[in-house]
């Protein structure tokens, strides 16, 4: 496909999304439930769309959230529901709508203590640590993000008590019920005003940042990273990780420099992707052009997509690394430096990932598990320890704690 002439260059003012128009459309436009394009549709990463196309509007979120409330009641999920949002313009309005429905249904909601942004893996971590040792009162979660998609987009995901993306059976049930609610003009949706939802006894604040960072040394050898005295650079690309990198560096004594701490839902600081669109794709050399220009300032630099479930790695010599290359390198290192892992733990990769990973698995004499596209296929293996590592071609992965137990079941 042809490369846009401005790929890798800053966006022009006329390319920026009109935030006021976007929010007005979220509340004012009503989707047509008879139009399949405007119905709730769960793909591999939840429901996505834009208020400007009547595919991500308040009606969608009210219907989906009510459907989730009903589904979790049927499934016997009675514990807290952790909710997080990223920095896309539609994420905050969607969280407000969801909270109104969750409170009306009496769900025990846990939201960020500062009403800040919460990465996808942090929600997974909160669910799993809450559920550890429990057989009842299990937690689940909602993540409001369209991932690396353009600024005008919104996304809404449900993570059941296993902490990872909901499987097809669950999303189909939620999707079907949500569309039925849309078809009846939201008859059956319970809702209270936002101020009442915030003040409800069932809505409480949670220290996502503190809990996640305090546990991080149990999965990554941060003392070794500190001892290596690497100069590290990070660009959160204006996403949900923006509140996490600085306290991480301070807690663990890392020489880490955040090159851009801006949060702007127009993402005006981004360079354009290959097709001339603003897209926070940390695997794209065009979207990552600003960090690549700084490659010689750091021993190693990182970029995250907007919900921090994908990452790009920039090196002085090679620029932006191919995701398959560093996934293969990570697998080789982890399976030779994690004595606490089960000797039978396998390696998971998606069917479109590089065969280089197969060769690494063969050298390690580890079982290779190849799955369709979608991180949900790794959830069971990461939960029971039969997979030590699960990675996607799109630069997302998760692996076990240093002692061989589950860390998260979503990409981190």
C-alpha positions in Angstrom: 0.0 0.0 0.0 1.2 3.5 -0.8 3.0 5.5 1.9 1.4 8.8 2.7 3.7 11.7 1.8 3.5 13.1 5.4 4.0 9.7 7.2 6.3 10.2 10.1 5.7 14.0 10.3 3.6 15.9 12.8 -0.1 16.2 12.2 -1.4 19.4 10.7 -4.0 21.4 12.7 -6.8 20.5 10.2 -6.1 16.8 10.9 -6.9 17.1 14.6 -10.3 15.8 15.8 -12.8 18.3 17.0 -13.2 17.3 20.6 -16.4 19.3 21.2 -18.1 17.8 18.2 -16.9 14.3 19.2 -18.4 14.6 22.7 -21.6 16.2 21.4 -22.1 13.3 19.0 -21.5 10.8 21.8 -24.4 12.1 23.8 -26.6 13.5 21.0 -26.4 10.9 18.2 -28.6 7.8 18.6 -27.5 4.6 16.7 -30.0 2.9 14.5 -30.4 -0.7 15.9 -31.6 -2.0 12.6 -28.3 -1.0 10.9 -25.8 -3.8 11.5 -23.0 -1.2 11.3 -24.4 0.7 14.2 -25.0 -2.3 16.5 -22.9 -3.5 19.3 -20.2 -5.7 17.9 -17.4 -7.4 19.9 -14.3 -8.1 18.0 -11.0 -9.6 19.3 -10.7 -6.6 21.7 -14.2 -5.6 22.7 -16.6 -3.1 21.0 -15.0 -0.3 19.1 -16.3 2.6 17.0 -16.7 6.4 16.9 -19.5 8.7 18.0 -19.1 10.4 14.6 -20.2 7.2 12.9 -22.9 6.3 15.4 -20.9 3.2 16.4 -19.7 4.4 19.8 -22.4 6.5 21.5 -23.9 6.7 24.9 -26.6 4.3 24.0 -24.0 1.6 23.1 -22.3 2.0 26.5 -25.4 2.0 28.5 -26.6 -1.1 26.8 -23.3 -2.9 27.0 -22.9 -2.1 30.7 -26.4 -3.3 31.6 -25.7 -6.5 29.6 -22.5 -7.0 31.6 -24.3 -6.5 34.9 -26.9 -9.1 33.9 -24.2 -11.5 32.6 -22.1 -11.3 35.8 -25.3 -11.9 37.8 -26.0 -15.0 35.8 -22.4 -16.2 36.1 -22.4 -15.7 39.9 -19.7 -13.0 39.8 -20.5 -11.0 43.0 -17.1 -9.4 43.8 -15.8 -5.9 42.9 -15.6 -4.7 39.3 -12.4 -2.8 38.5 -12.9 -0.1 35.8 -10.2 1.8 34.0 -10.0 4.2 31.0 -7.3 5.4 28.7 -6.7 8.9 27.3 -8.9 8.8 24.2 -11.5 11.6 24.2 -14.5 9.2 24.3 -13.1 7.2 27.2 -14.0 9.6 30.0 -17.7 10.1 28.8 -18.0 6.3 28.4 -16.7 5.7 31.9 -19.3 8.2 33.3 -22.1 6.4 31.4 -20.9 3.0 32.6 -20.7 4.2 36.3 -24.3 5.4 36.1 -25.5 1.9 35.1 -23.1 0.0 37.4 -24.2 2.0 40.5 -27.9 1.6 39.6 -27.3 -2.2 39.5 -25.6 -2.1 42.9 -22.2 -3.3 41.5 -19.2 -2.8 43.8 -17.1 -0.6 41.5 -13.4 0.1 42.1 -12.1 3.1 40.1 -8.8 5.0 40.1 -8.3 7.0 43.3 -7.4 10.1 41.3 -9.9 9.5 38.5 -6.8 8.9 36.4 -5.9 6.6 33.5 -5.5 2.9 33.9 -3.6 0.5 31.6 -5.2 -2.7 30.5 -2.7 -5.0 32.3 -3.2 -3.1 35.5 -6.9 -4.1 35.4 -6.0 -7.7 34.8 -3.5 -7.6 37.7 -6.1 -6.1 40.0 -8.6 -8.8 39.1 -6.2 -11.7 39.6 -4.7 -10.5 42.9 -8.2 -9.9 44.3 -9.3 -13.4 43.2 -6.2 -15.2 44.5 -7.3 -17.9 46.9 -11.0 -17.1 46.4 -13.7 -19.4 45.2 -16.6 -16.9 45.6 -17.0 -13.1 45.6 -14.8 -13.0 42.5 -13.8 -9.8 40.8 -13.9 -8.8 37.1 -13.3 -5.7 35.1 -14.0 -3.2 32.3 -11.3 -1.5 30.3 -12.4 1.6 28.2 -10.0 1.9 25.3 -9.8 1.5 21.6 -6.1 0.6 22.0 -3.9 2.4 19.4 -6.8 3.5 17.2 -7.2 7.1 16.1 -8.3 9.8 18.4 -11.9 9.9 17.3 -12.4 6.2 18.3 -13.6 4.6 21.5 -13.5 1.1 22.8 -15.1 -1.0 25.6 -13.8 -4.3 26.9 -14.9 -6.8 29.5 -12.5 -9.0 31.5 -14.1 -11.8 33.5 -12.7 -13.2 36.7 -9.9 -15.0 34.9 -8.5 -11.5 34.3 -8.0 -11.7 30.5 -10.1 -10.8 27.5 -13.6 -12.4 27.5 -13.9 -15.4 25.2 -16.3 -15.6 22.3 -19.2 -17.2 24.3 -19.1 -14.4 26.8 -18.8 -11.6 24.3 -21.6 -13.1 22.2 -24.0 -13.2 25.2 -23.2 -9.5 26.1 -23.4 -8.4 22.5 -26.8 -10.1 21.9 -28.3 -8.7 25.1 -26.9 -5.2 24.4 -28.4 -5.1 20.9 -31.7 -6.3 22.3 -31.6 -3.3 24.7 -30.8 -0.9 21.8 -33.7 -2.3 19.9 -36.1 -1.5 22.8 -34.7 2.1 23.2 -32.8 1.0 26.3 -35.9 -0.2 28.1 -34.5 -2.4 30.9 -31.4 -0.3 31.5 -31.0 0.8 35.1 -29.3 4.1 35.6 -28.7 6.8 38.2 -27.3 10.4 37.8 -23.5 10.5 37.6 -23.1 12.5 40.9 -25.2 9.9 42.6 -23.2 7.1 41.1 -19.9 8.6 42.4 -21.4 9.1 45.9 -22.8 5.6 46.1 -21.5 3.3 48.8 -20.8 0.7 46.1 -18.4 3.1 44.3 -14.9 3.3 45.9 -11.5 4.4 44.9 -8.5 2.1 44.3 -4.8 2.8 44.2 -4.0 1.0 40.9 -0.6 2.6 40.6 0.6 1.7 44.0 -0.6 -1.9 44.0 0.7 -2.6 40.6 4.2 -1.1 41.0 4.7 -2.7 44.5 4.2 -6.1 42.9 6.2 -5.5 39.7 9.5 -6.8 41.1 7.9 -10.2 41.4 7.8 -10.5 37.6 10.7 -8.4 36.4 14.2 -8.4 37.9 14.4 -4.7 38.5 17.4 -4.9 40.7 19.4 -6.3 37.8 18.2 -3.5 35.6 19.2 -1.0 38.2 22.6 -2.6 38.5 23.1 -2.4 34.7 23.0 1.4 35.0 21.2 1.7 31.7 20.0 5.1 30.6 16.4 4.4 29.6 14.0 6.5 27.6 10.2 6.2 27.6 7.4 7.8 25.4 3.9 6.8 26.7 2.5 8.2 23.4 0.1 10.2 25.5 -1.5 7.0 26.9 -2.5 5.5 30.1 1.0 4.7 31.2 1.8 8.3 31.7 1.1 8.1 35.5 3.1 4.9 36.0 6.6 5.5 34.6 7.9 8.2 36.9 6.8 6.4 40.2 8.3 3.2 38.8 11.6 4.9 38.2 11.6 6.5 41.7 10.5 3.3 43.5 13.2 1.1 41.9 16.0 3.6 41.3 16.1 3.5 37.5 17.8 6.0 35.3 14.6 6.5 33.3 13.6 9.6 31.3 10.1 10.3 30.1 10.5 12.2 26.8 6.9 13.3 26.5 4.4 13.5 29.4 1.7 15.3 27.5 -1.9 14.1 27.6 -3.9 15.6 24.9 -6.9 13.7 23.4 -6.3 15.2 20.0 -2.8 13.5 20.1 -1.4 16.5 18.3 2.1 15.6 19.4 2.0 12.3 17.4 3.7 11.8 14.0 1.4 10.4 11.3 1.3 6.7 10.6 1.9 5.2 7.2 -1.5 6.2 5.9 -1.4 9.7 7.1 -3.6 9.0 10.2 -2.9 9.7 13.8 -2.5 6.3 15.4 -0.6 5.5 18.6 0.9 2.4 17.1 4.2 1.7 18.9 5.2 -0.9 16.3 5.1 1.6 13.5 8.3 3.5 12.6 6.2 6.3 11.4 4.1 6.7 14.6 7.3 6.2 16.6 9.4 8.7 14.6 9.8 11.2 17.5 11.3 8.6 19.8 13.4 7.1 17.1 15.0 10.5 16.5 16.1 10.4 20.2 17.6 6.8 20.0 21.2 7.9 20.5 20.3 9.6 23.8 19.5 6.3 25.5 20.9 2.8 25.9 17.3 1.6 25.4 14.0 3.4 24.8 10.4 2.2 24.9 7.0 3.4 23.6 3.6 2.2 24.7 0.3 2.3 22.9 -2.6 4.1 24.5 -3.8 1.3 26.9 -0.2 0.0 27.5 -0.8 -3.5 26.3 1.7 -3.2 23.4 5.2 -1.8 23.4 7.9 -0.8 20.9 11.6 -1.0 21.6 14.2 1.5 20.2 17.9 0.8 20.3 20.8 3.2 19.3 22.1 0.8 16.6 18.9 -0.6 15.2 16.2 2.0 15.7 12.7 0.5 16.1 13.1 -3.3 16.6 10.8 -5.8 14.8 8.4 -7.1 17.5 9.1 -10.7 16.5 12.8 -10.2 17.1 12.5 -9.0 20.7 9.7 -11.5 21.5 12.2 -14.2 20.4 15.0 -12.6 22.5 12.7 -12.3 25.5 11.6 -15.9 25.3 15.2 -17.1 25.0 16.2 -15.1 28.1 13.2 -15.9 30.3 13.3 -19.6 29.8 17.0 -19.8 30.7 16.8 -17.4 33.7 13.6 -18.4 35.5 14.4 -21.5 37.6 11.1 -21.1 39.4 9.1 -21.9 36.2 7.6 -25.3 35.6 9.9 -27.4 33.4 6.9 -28.2 31.3 5.8 -24.7 30.7 5.3 -24.0 27.0 5.7 -21.0 24.7 2.6 -19.4 23.1 2.5 -17.4 19.9 -0.1 -16.4 17.4 -0.3 -18.1 14.0 1.0 -15.1 12.2 4.0 -14.6 14.4 7.5 -15.4 13.1 8.8 -18.9 12.8 11.9 -17.6 14.5 10.0 -18.2 17.8 9.5 -21.8 16.8 13.3 -22.2 16.3 14.0 -20.6 19.7 11.4 -23.0 21.3 13.1 -25.9 19.6 16.5 -24.9 20.9 15.1 -24.6 24.4 13.3 -27.9 24.0 10.0 -26.3 25.0 6.6 -27.0 23.8 5.3 -24.5 21.2 1.6 -23.6 21.3 0.3 -21.8 18.3 -3.1 -20.0 18.5 -5.3 -17.9 16.4 -5.0 -14.1 16.6 -6.4 -12.8 19.9 -4.8 -12.8 23.3 -7.8 -14.6 24.8 -6.3 -17.8 23.5 -3.4 -17.5 26.0 -5.5 -17.0 29.1 -5.9 -20.6 30.2 -2.2 -21.4 29.8 -1.0 -18.3 31.7 -3.5 -19.0 34.5 -2.5 -22.6 35.1 1.2 -22.2 34.3 1.2 -24.5 31.3 2.4 -21.5 29.3 5.4 -19.5 30.6 5.0 -16.9 27.9 2.3 -15.8 25.4 3.1 -13.2 22.7 1.5 -11.6 19.7 3.0 -10.4 16.5 1.6 -6.9 17.3 4.1 -6.4 20.1 2.0 -7.5 23.0 3.0 -10.3 25.5 2.7 -11.5 29.0 4.7 -14.0 31.1 4.7 -15.6 34.5 6.0 -14.2 37.7 9.5 -15.2 38.7 8.2 -18.0 40.9 6.2 -19.5 38.1 2.7 -18.2 39.2 0.4 -16.0 37.2 1.2 -12.4 36.7 -1.5 -11.1 34.3 -3.7 -12.8 31.7 -3.8 -9.8 29.4 -1.0 -8.2 27.4 1.5 -6.2 29.6 
